[in-house]
Amino acid sequence: MDRNQVSKSEFKAKALEFFRQVESSGESLVVTDHGKPVLEVRPYRAIKRDLLEILRGSVVRYDRPTDPVADNEWDAAQ
């Protein structure tokens, strides 16, 4: 078996050891169930993103929100 793969039963018995291995090596570990991959344990890597960039394009601006909606802009069920 590949050294980066482990069965569920072995993972259950040695979970902390595998966590330390993944943390120190930086390599992921695939957990298998009856020989089929079912889980991947990998080191956490935070994604550095600017909070304003996350929101860019998501805010809608209405200059006059109390104006009636034009007929061609409204798709209501008739």
C-alpha positions as CSV (number, residue, x, y, z in Angstrom):
1,M,0.0,0.0,0.0
2,D,1.1,3.6,-0.7
3,R,2.7,5.2,2.3
4,N,0.3,8.1,1.9
5,Q,-2.7,5.8,2.2
6,V,-4.1,4.1,5.3
7,S,-7.2,2.0,6.0
8,K,-9.9,3.3,8.3
9,S,-9.2,0.7,10.9
10,E,-5.5,1.6,11.0
11,F,-6.3,5.3,11.0
12,K,-8.7,4.9,14.0
13,A,-6.0,3.1,16.0
14,K,-3.2,5.6,15.2
15,A,-5.0,8.9,14.4
16,L,-2.8,11.1,16.5
17,E,0.3,9.6,15.0
18,F,-1.0,10.2,11.5
19,F,-2.0,13.8,12.4
20,R,1.6,14.5,13.6
21,Q,3.0,12.9,10.4
22,V,0.8,15.1,8.1
23,E,1.6,18.2,10.2
24,S,5.4,17.6,10.1
25,S,5.7,16.4,6.5
26,G,3.2,18.7,4.9
27,E,1.9,15.8,2.8
28,S,-1.7,14.7,2.7
29,L,-2.9,11.3,3.8
30,V,-5.7,9.4,2.1
31,V,-7.9,7.2,4.3
32,T,-9.4,4.2,2.5
33,D,-12.5,2.0,3.1
34,H,-12.2,-1.4,1.6
35,G,-9.4,-0.2,-0.6
36,K,-11.3,2.8,-2.0
37,P,-10.3,6.4,-1.0
38,V,-12.9,8.1,1.1
39,L,-11.1,10.9,3.1
40,E,-8.1,13.1,2.7
41,V,-6.3,14.5,5.7
42,R,-4.1,17.4,4.8
43,P,-2.4,20.4,6.5
44,Y,-4.4,23.5,6.9
45,R,-3.3,26.4,4.8
46,A,-5.1,29.7,5.3
47,I,-6.0,31.7,2.3
48,K,-5.0,35.3,2.7
49,R,-7.7,37.4,1.2
50,D,-8.6,41.0,1.7
51,L,-12.1,41.3,3.2
52,L,-13.1,44.1,0.8
53,E,-12.0,42.0,-2.1
54,I,-14.4,39.2,-1.0
55,L,-17.3,41.7,-1.0
56,R,-16.4,43.4,-4.3
57,G,-19.2,43.2,-6.8
58,S,-21.7,41.8,-4.2
59,V,-23.2,45.1,-3.1
60,V,-26.0,46.6,-5.2
61,R,-26.5,50.3,-5.3
62,Y,-29.8,52.0,-5.8
63,D,-29.8,55.7,-6.3
64,R,-33.5,56.1,-5.8
65,P,-34.9,53.0,-4.1
66,T,-38.4,54.3,-3.7
67,D,-39.0,54.9,-7.4
68,P,-41.5,52.4,-9.0
69,V,-40.1,49.5,-10.9
70,A,-40.5,49.8,-14.7
71,D,-42.8,47.2,-16.3
72,N,-40.0,45.7,-18.4
73,E,-37.8,45.1,-15.3
74,W,-40.4,43.1,-13.4
75,D,-40.8,39.4,-14.0
76,A,-43.8,38.5,-11.8
77,A,-45.9,35.5,-12.4
78,Q,-49.1,36.5,-14.1
